[in-house]
Amino acid sequence: SSGINAEVRGLARISQIVSRQREIGLAIGDEIDGQNELIEEITEKTEGTTNRLNRQTRAINHVSSKEGNVCGYWIVIIVLFVAIVAMIIWKSGLIRITGNTLV
């Protein structure tokens, strides 16, 4: 009888241990699920950031490839500025053109 009682107590103890391990396993599973959700969010945000960086890099490369034409743009701007100033001066009467000479 005392042997049977010891076995029952042993089985009860094993049952408690198994129940506790099950609880721990469920808690670990919940934590893993939460961590996976965080990883998915981070991955989505990282992909979005990567796409924006790629677009900006392409835009910068596009502008950089046109930097060789900047000199031409400046020449056009200066010529237009000089033409505008000349028109203003001419319209104000400070300069008159008679024949081939400026007066």
mmCIF file of the C-alpha atoms, coordinates in Angstrom:
data_MODEL
# 
_entry.id   MODEL 
# 
loop_
_atom_site.group_PDB 
_atom_site.id 
_atom_site.type_symbol 
_atom_site.label_atom_id 
_atom_site.label_alt_id 
_atom_site.label_comp_id 
_atom_site.label_asym_id 
_atom_site.label_entity_id 
_atom_site.label_seq_id 
_atom_site.pdbx_PDB_ins_code 
_atom_site.Cartn_x 
_atom_site.Cartn_y 
_atom_site.Cartn_z 
_atom_site.occupancy 
_atom_site.B_iso_or_equiv 
_atom_site.pdbx_formal_charge 
_atom_site.auth_seq_id 
_atom_site.auth_comp_id 
_atom_site.auth_asym_id 
_atom_site.auth_atom_id 
_atom_site.pdbx_PDB_model_num 
ATOM 1   C CA . SER A 1 1   ? 0.000  0.000   0.000   1.00 0.00 ? 1   SER A CA 1 
ATOM 2   C CA . SER A 1 2   ? 2.806  2.362   0.848   1.00 0.00 ? 2   SER A CA 1 
ATOM 3   C CA . GLY A 1 3   ? 4.458  1.417   -2.460  1.00 0.00 ? 3   GLY A CA 1 
ATOM 4   C CA . ILE A 1 4   ? 1.279  2.299   -4.346  1.00 0.00 ? 4   ILE A CA 1 
ATOM 5   C CA . ASN A 1 5   ? 1.015  5.619   -2.462  1.00 0.00 ? 5   ASN A CA 1 
ATOM 6   C CA . ALA A 1 6   ? 4.619  6.431   -3.429  1.00 0.00 ? 6   ALA A CA 1 
ATOM 7   C CA . GLU A 1 7   ? 3.852  5.643   -7.057  1.00 0.00 ? 7   GLU A CA 1 
ATOM 8   C CA . VAL A 1 8   ? 0.718  7.822   -6.982  1.00 0.00 ? 8   VAL A CA 1 
ATOM 9   C CA . ARG A 1 9   ? 2.701  10.684  -5.427  1.00 0.00 ? 9   ARG A CA 1 
ATOM 10  C CA . GLY A 1 10  ? 5.435  10.201  -8.034  1.00 0.00 ? 10  GLY A CA 1 
ATOM 11  C CA . LEU A 1 11  ? 2.905  10.219  -10.871 1.00 0.00 ? 11  LEU A CA 1 
ATOM 12  C CA . ALA A 1 12  ? 1.247  13.324  -9.415  1.00 0.00 ? 12  ALA A CA 1 
ATOM 13  C CA . ARG A 1 13  ? 4.649  15.042  -9.271  1.00 0.00 ? 13  ARG A CA 1 
ATOM 14  C CA . ILE A 1 14  ? 5.416  14.031  -12.874 1.00 0.00 ? 14  ILE A CA 1 
ATOM 15  C CA . SER A 1 15  ? 1.981  15.343  -13.904 1.00 0.00 ? 15  SER A CA 1 
ATOM 16  C CA . GLN A 1 16  ? 2.744  18.706  -12.248 1.00 0.00 ? 16  GLN A CA 1 
ATOM 17  C CA . ILE A 1 17  ? 6.136  18.899  -13.966 1.00 0.00 ? 17  ILE A CA 1 
ATOM 18  C CA . VAL A 1 18  ? 4.612  18.072  -17.355 1.00 0.00 ? 18  VAL A CA 1 
ATOM 19  C CA . SER A 1 19  ? 1.846  20.679  -16.823 1.00 0.00 ? 19  SER A CA 1 
ATOM 20  C CA . ARG A 1 20  ? 4.431  23.326  -15.895 1.00 0.00 ? 20  ARG A CA 1 
ATOM 21  C CA . GLN A 1 21  ? 6.562  22.472  -18.924 1.00 0.00 ? 21  GLN A CA 1 
ATOM 22  C CA . ARG A 1 22  ? 3.440  22.745  -21.121 1.00 0.00 ? 22  ARG A CA 1 
ATOM 23  C CA . GLU A 1 23  ? 2.736  26.226  -19.694 1.00 0.00 ? 23  GLU A CA 1 
ATOM 24  C CA . ILE A 1 24  ? 6.335  27.262  -20.294 1.00 0.00 ? 24  ILE A CA 1 
ATOM 25  C CA . GLY A 1 25  ? 6.156  25.900  -23.857 1.00 0.00 ? 25  GLY A CA 1 
ATOM 26  C CA . LEU A 1 26  ? 2.948  27.856  -24.553 1.00 0.00 ? 26  LEU A CA 1 
ATOM 27  C CA . ALA A 1 27  ? 4.496  31.040  -23.126 1.00 0.00 ? 27  ALA A CA 1 
ATOM 28  C CA . ILE A 1 28  ? 7.602  30.551  -25.266 1.00 0.00 ? 28  ILE A CA 1 
ATOM 29  C CA . GLY A 1 29  ? 5.374  30.000  -28.332 1.00 0.00 ? 29  GLY A CA 1 
ATOM 30  C CA . ASP A 1 30  ? 3.465  33.235  -27.614 1.00 0.00 ? 30  ASP A CA 1 
ATOM 31  C CA . GLU A 1 31  ? 6.735  35.138  -27.219 1.00 0.00 ? 31  GLU A CA 1 
ATOM 32  C CA . ILE A 1 32  ? 8.054  33.718  -30.500 1.00 0.00 ? 32  ILE A CA 1 
ATOM 33  C CA . ASP A 1 33  ? 4.831  34.753  -32.261 1.00 0.00 ? 33  ASP A CA 1 
ATOM 34  C CA . GLY A 1 34  ? 5.218  38.292  -30.901 1.00 0.00 ? 34  GLY A CA 1 
ATOM 35  C CA . GLN A 1 35  ? 8.857  38.441  -31.953 1.00 0.00 ? 35  GLN A CA 1 
ATOM 36  C CA . ASN A 1 36  ? 7.950  37.184  -35.442 1.00 0.00 ? 36  ASN A CA 1 
ATOM 37  C CA . GLU A 1 37  ? 5.377  39.976  -35.792 1.00 0.00 ? 37  GLU A CA 1 
ATOM 38  C CA . LEU A 1 38  ? 8.011  42.543  -34.798 1.00 0.00 ? 38  LEU A CA 1 
ATOM 39  C CA . ILE A 1 39  ? 10.456 41.058  -37.298 1.00 0.00 ? 39  ILE A CA 1 
ATOM 40  C CA . GLU A 1 40  ? 7.824  41.265  -40.050 1.00 0.00 ? 40  GLU A CA 1 
ATOM 41  C CA . GLU A 1 41  ? 7.145  44.938  -39.217 1.00 0.00 ? 41  GLU A CA 1 
ATOM 42  C CA . ILE A 1 42  ? 10.853 45.741  -39.238 1.00 0.00 ? 42  ILE A CA 1 
ATOM 43  C CA . THR A 1 43  ? 11.280 43.884  -42.526 1.00 0.00 ? 43  THR A CA 1 
ATOM 44  C CA . GLU A 1 44  ? 8.426  45.822  -44.148 1.00 0.00 ? 44  GLU A CA 1 
ATOM 45  C CA . LYS A 1 45  ? 9.805  49.155  -42.933 1.00 0.00 ? 45  LYS A CA 1 
ATOM 46  C CA . THR A 1 46  ? 13.301 48.212  -44.033 1.00 0.00 ? 46  THR A CA 1 
ATOM 47  C CA . GLU A 1 47  ? 12.049 47.283  -47.501 1.00 0.00 ? 47  GLU A CA 1 
ATOM 48  C CA . GLY A 1 48  ? 10.216 50.611  -47.732 1.00 0.00 ? 48  GLY A CA 1 
ATOM 49  C CA . THR A 1 49  ? 13.329 52.486  -46.648 1.00 0.00 ? 49  THR A CA 1 
ATOM 50  C CA . THR A 1 50  ? 15.457 50.521  -49.099 1.00 0.00 ? 50  THR A CA 1 
ATOM 51  C CA . ASN A 1 51  ? 13.070 51.389  -51.938 1.00 0.00 ? 51  ASN A CA 1 
ATOM 52  C CA . ARG A 1 52  ? 13.163 55.099  -51.004 1.00 0.00 ? 52  ARG A CA 1 
ATOM 53  C CA . LEU A 1 53  ? 16.963 55.035  -50.807 1.00 0.00 ? 53  LEU A CA 1 
ATOM 54  C CA . ASN A 1 54  ? 17.159 53.351  -54.212 1.00 0.00 ? 54  ASN A CA 1 
ATOM 55  C CA . ARG A 1 55  ? 14.857 56.017  -55.734 1.00 0.00 ? 55  ARG A CA 1 
ATOM 56  C CA . GLN A 1 56  ? 16.907 58.817  -54.186 1.00 0.00 ? 56  GLN A CA 1 
ATOM 57  C CA . THR A 1 57  ? 20.148 57.229  -55.346 1.00 0.00 ? 57  THR A CA 1 
ATOM 58  C CA . ARG A 1 58  ? 18.792 57.009  -58.904 1.00 0.00 ? 58  ARG A CA 1 
ATOM 59  C CA . ALA A 1 59  ? 17.700 60.656  -58.702 1.00 0.00 ? 59  ALA A CA 1 
ATOM 60  C CA . ILE A 1 60  ? 21.136 61.723  -57.481 1.00 0.00 ? 60  ILE A CA 1 
ATOM 61  C CA . ASN A 1 61  ? 22.836 59.690  -60.207 1.00 0.00 ? 61  ASN A CA 1 
ATOM 62  C CA . HIS A 1 62  ? 20.513 61.281  -62.771 1.00 0.00 ? 62  HIS A CA 1 
ATOM 63  C CA . VAL A 1 63  ? 21.423 64.786  -61.566 1.00 0.00 ? 63  VAL A CA 1 
ATOM 64  C CA . SER A 1 64  ? 25.104 63.870  -61.322 1.00 0.00 ? 64  SER A CA 1 
ATOM 65  C CA . SER A 1 65  ? 25.137 62.598  -64.887 1.00 0.00 ? 65  SER A CA 1 
ATOM 66  C CA . LYS A 1 66  ? 23.824 65.979  -66.060 1.00 0.00 ? 66  LYS A CA 1 
ATOM 67  C CA . GLU A 1 67  ? 26.422 68.009  -64.155 1.00 0.00 ? 67  GLU A CA 1 
ATOM 68  C CA . GLY A 1 68  ? 28.514 68.195  -67.298 1.00 0.00 ? 68  GLY A CA 1 
ATOM 69  C CA . ASN A 1 69  ? 25.766 70.346  -68.849 1.00 0.00 ? 69  ASN A CA 1 
ATOM 70  C CA . VAL A 1 70  ? 25.767 72.842  -65.964 1.00 0.00 ? 70  VAL A CA 1 
ATOM 71  C CA . CYS A 1 71  ? 28.391 74.970  -67.714 1.00 0.00 ? 71  CYS A CA 1 
ATOM 72  C CA . GLY A 1 72  ? 26.112 75.237  -70.734 1.00 0.00 ? 72  GLY A CA 1 
ATOM 73  C CA . TYR A 1 73  ? 23.208 76.255  -68.507 1.00 0.00 ? 73  TYR A CA 1 
ATOM 74  C CA . TRP A 1 74  ? 25.301 78.999  -66.919 1.00 0.00 ? 74  TRP A CA 1 
ATOM 75  C CA . ILE A 1 75  ? 26.317 80.335  -70.322 1.00 0.00 ? 75  ILE A CA 1 
ATOM 76  C CA . VAL A 1 76  ? 22.661 80.525  -71.397 1.00 0.00 ? 76  VAL A CA 1 
ATOM 77  C CA . ILE A 1 77  ? 21.707 82.229  -68.114 1.00 0.00 ? 77  ILE A CA 1 
ATOM 78  C CA . ILE A 1 78  ? 24.470 84.830  -68.468 1.00 0.00 ? 78  ILE A CA 1 
ATOM 79  C CA . VAL A 1 79  ? 23.624 85.532  -72.120 1.00 0.00 ? 79  VAL A CA 1 
ATOM 80  C CA . LEU A 1 80  ? 19.944 85.959  -71.239 1.00 0.00 ? 80  LEU A CA 1 
ATOM 81  C CA . PHE A 1 81  ? 20.839 88.225  -68.303 1.00 0.00 ? 81  PHE A CA 1 
ATOM 82  C CA . VAL A 1 82  ? 23.031 90.418  -70.517 1.00 0.00 ? 82  VAL A CA 1 
ATOM 83  C CA . ALA A 1 83  ? 20.269 90.559  -73.146 1.00 0.00 ? 83  ALA A CA 1 
ATOM 84  C CA . ILE A 1 84  ? 17.679 91.580  -70.530 1.00 0.00 ? 84  ILE A CA 1 
ATOM 85  C CA . VAL A 1 85  ? 19.961 94.264  -69.092 1.00 0.00 ? 85  VAL A CA 1 
ATOM 86  C CA . ALA A 1 86  ? 20.679 95.562  -72.616 1.00 0.00 ? 86  ALA A CA 1 
ATOM 87  C CA . MET A 1 87  ? 16.929 95.681  -73.375 1.00 0.00 ? 87  MET A CA 1 
ATOM 88  C CA . ILE A 1 88  ? 16.234 97.585  -70.142 1.00 0.00 ? 88  ILE A CA 1 
ATOM 89  C CA . ILE A 1 89  ? 18.989 100.098 -70.859 1.00 0.00 ? 89  ILE A CA 1 
ATOM 90  C CA . TRP A 1 90  ? 17.893 100.472 -74.482 1.00 0.00 ? 90  TRP A CA 1 
ATOM 91  C CA . LYS A 1 91  ? 14.211 100.934 -73.474 1.00 0.00 ? 91  LYS A CA 1 
ATOM 92  C CA . SER A 1 92  ? 15.174 103.517 -70.841 1.00 0.00 ? 92  SER A CA 1 
ATOM 93  C CA . GLY A 1 93  ? 16.851 105.642 -73.518 1.00 0.00 ? 93  GLY A CA 1 
ATOM 94  C CA . LEU A 1 94  ? 20.332 105.528 -72.035 1.00 0.00 ? 94  LEU A CA 1 
ATOM 95  C CA . ILE A 1 95  ? 21.603 103.867 -75.200 1.00 0.00 ? 95  ILE A CA 1 
ATOM 96  C CA . ARG A 1 96  ? 20.474 104.694 -78.716 1.00 0.00 ? 96  ARG A CA 1 
ATOM 97  C CA . ILE A 1 97  ? 21.462 102.827 -81.814 1.00 0.00 ? 97  ILE A CA 1 
ATOM 98  C CA . THR A 1 98  ? 22.012 105.028 -84.850 1.00 0.00 ? 98  THR A CA 1 
ATOM 99  C CA . GLY A 1 99  ? 23.335 103.267 -87.903 1.00 0.00 ? 99  GLY A CA 1 
ATOM 100 C CA . ASN A 1 100 ? 26.119 100.943 -86.766 1.00 0.00 ? 100 ASN A CA 1 
ATOM 101 C CA . THR A 1 101 ? 27.111 102.888 -83.643 1.00 0.00 ? 101 THR A CA 1 
ATOM 102 C CA . LEU A 1 102 ? 25.868 103.091 -80.070 1.00 0.00 ? 102 LEU A CA 1 
ATOM 103 C CA . VAL A 1 103 ? 25.200 106.596 -78.727 1.00 0.00 ? 103 VAL A CA 1 
# 
